[in-house]
Amino acid sequence: MKERLFRFKEFAVRHELSAMKVGVDGVLLGAWADVSGNTLLDVGTGCGLLALMALQRNPGLQVLGIDIHAPSIEEAQANAADTPWDDKVRFDCRSFRRQLSMGWRFDLIISNPPFFNAGVNSPKDDRERSRHAAELSPQALIVHATKLLNPGGRLCMITPRDQLDGLLALAQTHRLVPRRLTEVTTVEGKAPKRLLSEWECNIGTHQGACAGGDTVANAPECTPTLLSIEEGKGANRRFSKEYMTLCAPFYLHF
C-alpha cells in the first residue's frame, strides 16, 4: 500500500484532505523565507507545511495558520500533533478578510498564495478554488500586509515571476519595501517562472521610514538573485548545489 505521508527529515505531513498538496513551491518558500522573530501568520496554510517548516527552523515561534477550507485545517491540526511543536502552533478555519478584522499583528506573514486565474466565478473543485485569485491573491497580501504586521515585520511569498513589476508598484503605494527577491527557474538557462519575495513593513515610529531610515521612494534597490532547481543537460541533469543546500534540512534524499 502506498504510504499516505509526505516525509521530511524532522516531521511528516498528510495532505490527502488539503485542497493544495505538498509541492516544490511550498517547500522552496518554507526553506527560503527568513523566519526570525516571535510570531508568524501562515495564510492559506493547507496541510500546515509552511507552519511546520518555520517551526523546525525557529522553534521559538508562535504560529497561527489560517485557511477557509475546514478539511485542510483538520489535517493541519493532525499533522502538528505528531511533531515536537504542537504547543507552538494553532490552526483556525478563517478567511484572510476575517483575520484582518481581528486586529492581531505578527512579525512575519508567510503565504503560498493562489495565483491561478482562469476567468471563472465557480471553480469546479477544491484545488481550483484554493488557487483561484478571487479567494486570495498576492496583490491582496501586499495591499493589506501593513494592517497585520508589526513595524519592521515581513511578508514572504512565492508568486509567478511575471507579477514582479506590478507587485513592486503596489508595494510602494502600501508602505512595503522589497528586501529579498529570488527568481526561480526549473532548469539552469531557462527563463524564471517563479519569484520568492520578502517585503518589509516600513511603518514605524516615524511614518514612512524604512528599517535603514530610507523612505519608500528612496529605499535601496533590491536586485533579484537567481536560483535554478536543476542544472546540466540530458543524462547529466541533476539538482543544483544551491537548491540542494537550501532544501537539505528537509528533503530525505538531500
C-alpha positions in Angstrom: 0.0 0.0 0.0 1.3 3.5 -0.9 2.2 5.5 2.2 -0.1 8.4 2.8 2.6 10.6 4.4 5.0 13.1 2.8 8.1 12.5 5.0 10.7 15.2 5.7 13.7 14.8 7.9 12.1 16.0 11.1 8.4 15.7 10.5 5.8 14.2 8.1 2.5 15.6 6.8 -0.6 14.1 5.4 -2.1 16.0 2.5 -5.0 13.9 1.3 -7.7 16.3 2.6 -6.0 19.6 1.8 -7.0 21.3 -1.4 -3.4 22.1 -2.3 -0.9 19.2 -2.0 2.8 19.4 -0.9 4.8 20.7 -3.8 8.1 22.3 -4.8 6.7 25.8 -4.5 5.8 25.4 -0.8 9.0 23.6 0.1 11.1 26.3 -1.6 9.3 29.1 0.3 9.5 27.3 3.6 13.2 26.8 3.2 14.0 30.3 1.8 11.9 32.6 4.0 13.5 34.4 6.9 11.7 33.0 9.9 13.3 35.1 12.5 11.0 36.8 15.0 8.4 35.7 17.6 5.1 35.5 15.8 4.1 34.1 12.4 0.9 34.1 10.4 0.6 31.4 7.7 -2.1 32.5 5.2 -3.7 29.6 3.3 -2.0 27.1 5.5 -3.4 24.0 3.8 -1.9 20.9 5.5 0.3 23.1 7.6 3.5 22.6 5.7 4.9 26.1 5.9 4.0 26.5 9.5 5.8 23.3 10.4 8.9 24.1 8.3 9.1 27.5 10.0 8.9 25.9 13.4 11.6 23.4 12.5 13.9 26.3 11.7 12.8 28.5 14.6 11.2 26.5 17.4 10.7 29.7 19.4 8.0 31.0 17.1 4.3 31.2 18.0 2.5 30.3 14.8 -1.1 30.8 13.6 -2.2 29.1 10.4 -5.5 30.1 8.7 -7.4 28.6 5.8 -11.0 28.8 4.6 -11.0 25.0 3.9 -12.2 23.2 7.0 -10.7 19.7 6.0 -7.3 21.4 5.5 -7.4 22.8 9.0 -8.3 19.4 10.4 -5.4 17.8 8.5 -3.0 20.6 9.6 -4.0 20.1 13.3 -3.4 16.3 13.0 0.0 16.9 11.3 1.1 19.3 14.0 0.0 16.9 16.8 2.7 14.4 15.5 5.5 17.0 15.8 7.5 18.4 18.8 6.0 21.8 18.1 2.3 21.1 18.7 2.1 23.6 21.6 3.7 26.3 19.3 1.1 26.3 16.5 -2.6 26.9 16.2 -4.8 26.4 13.1 -8.1 28.2 12.6 -10.7 27.9 9.8 -10.9 31.6 9.0 -10.7 33.8 5.9 -8.0 36.4 5.3 -10.7 39.1 5.5 -11.8 37.9 8.9 -8.2 37.8 10.2 -7.8 41.4 9.1 -10.8 42.4 11.2 -9.3 40.9 14.4 -6.5 43.5 14.7 -3.8 41.0 15.6 -0.2 41.8 14.4 2.7 39.5 13.6 6.4 39.6 12.9 6.1 37.6 9.8 3.4 36.6 7.3 4.2 33.7 5.0 2.0 32.5 2.2 2.0 30.4 -0.9 -1.0 32.3 -2.3 -3.4 31.3 -5.1 -2.4 32.7 -8.4 -4.4 30.7 -10.9 -7.0 32.8 -12.7 -9.0 31.1 -15.4 -11.7 33.8 -15.5 -14.3 31.7 -13.8 -16.6 32.5 -10.9 -17.5 29.0 -9.8 -14.4 26.7 -9.6 -15.3 23.1 -10.1 -13.3 21.5 -7.2 -11.3 22.4 -4.1 -8.0 22.5 -5.9 -9.3 25.2 -8.4 -10.9 27.0 -5.6 -7.8 27.1 -3.5 -5.8 28.5 -6.4 -8.4 30.9 -7.6 -7.3 34.5 -7.4 -10.8 35.7 -6.3 -10.2 34.0 -2.9 -6.8 35.4 -2.1 -4.1 36.9 -4.3 -0.5 38.1 -3.9 -1.9 41.6 -4.6 -4.3 41.3 -1.6 -1.4 40.3 0.6 0.6 43.3 -0.4 -2.3 45.7 0.0 -3.3 44.5 3.5 0.1 43.4 4.9 0.8 46.5 6.9 -2.5 46.0 8.8 -1.2 42.7 10.1 2.5 43.3 10.5 4.4 44.8 13.4 6.7 47.7 12.4 9.7 46.1 10.6 7.6 42.9 10.1 7.9 41.0 6.8 5.7 39.3 4.2 7.3 36.3 2.4 5.6 34.6 -0.5 6.1 32.8 -3.8 4.4 34.0 -7.0 4.7 33.9 -10.8 7.8 35.8 -11.9 5.8 37.9 -14.3 3.9 39.6 -11.4 7.1 41.3 -10.1 6.7 44.7 -11.7 3.1 45.0 -10.6 3.9 43.9 -7.0 6.8 46.5 -6.8 4.4 49.3 -7.8 1.7 48.1 -5.4 4.2 47.7 -2.5 5.4 51.3 -2.9 1.9 52.6 -2.5 1.2 50.4 0.5 4.4 51.0 2.5 6.2 47.8 1.8 9.9 47.6 0.8 11.3 44.7 -1.1 14.2 43.2 0.9 14.9 40.0 -0.9 13.9 38.8 -4.4 14.9 35.4 -5.8 13.9 34.4 -9.3 13.4 30.6 -9.7 14.0 28.6 -12.8 13.3 24.9 -13.2 16.5 24.3 -15.2 19.6 26.4 -15.4 19.4 28.6 -18.6 15.6 28.7 -18.8 13.6 31.8 -18.1 12.4 32.1 -14.4 8.8 31.1 -13.8 8.6 31.7 -10.0 9.5 34.6 -7.7 10.4 34.2 -4.0 9.9 37.6 -2.4 10.3 39.2 1.1 8.7 42.6 1.8 9.3 44.7 4.9 6.7 46.8 6.6 8.2 50.3 6.8 5.6 51.8 9.2 7.3 52.6 12.5 7.8 55.4 14.9 8.5 57.7 12.0 5.8 57.2 9.3 7.3 56.3 6.0 10.7 55.3 7.4 12.3 52.0 6.4 14.4 49.9 8.7 17.5 51.7 7.4 16.0 55.1 7.6 15.1 55.4 4.0 11.6 56.4 2.7 9.8 54.1 0.2 10.7 56.5 -2.6 14.5 56.3 -2.0 14.9 52.8 -0.4 17.9 50.9 -1.7 17.3 49.0 -4.9 16.7 45.3 -4.3 18.4 43.3 -7.1 16.9 39.8 -7.7 19.1 36.8 -7.4 18.6 33.6 -9.4 18.0 30.1 -8.2 18.0 27.1 -10.6 16.4 23.9 -9.3 18.3 21.7 -11.8 21.4 22.1 -13.8 23.1 20.3 -16.6 21.6 18.6 -19.7 20.5 15.1 -20.7 22.0 12.3 -18.6 24.0 14.9 -16.7 20.9 16.8 -15.5 20.8 17.0 -11.7 19.6 19.1 -8.8 21.8 22.2 -8.4 24.1 22.5 -5.4 22.3 25.7 -4.3 18.9 24.1 -4.4 20.1 21.0 -2.5 21.8 23.2 0.1 18.6 25.3 0.6 16.4 22.2 1.0 18.8 19.8 2.7 17.3 20.4 6.2 14.0 19.0 4.9 14.2 16.5 2.0 15.2 13.0 2.9 17.3 12.4 -0.2 19.4 15.5 0.1 
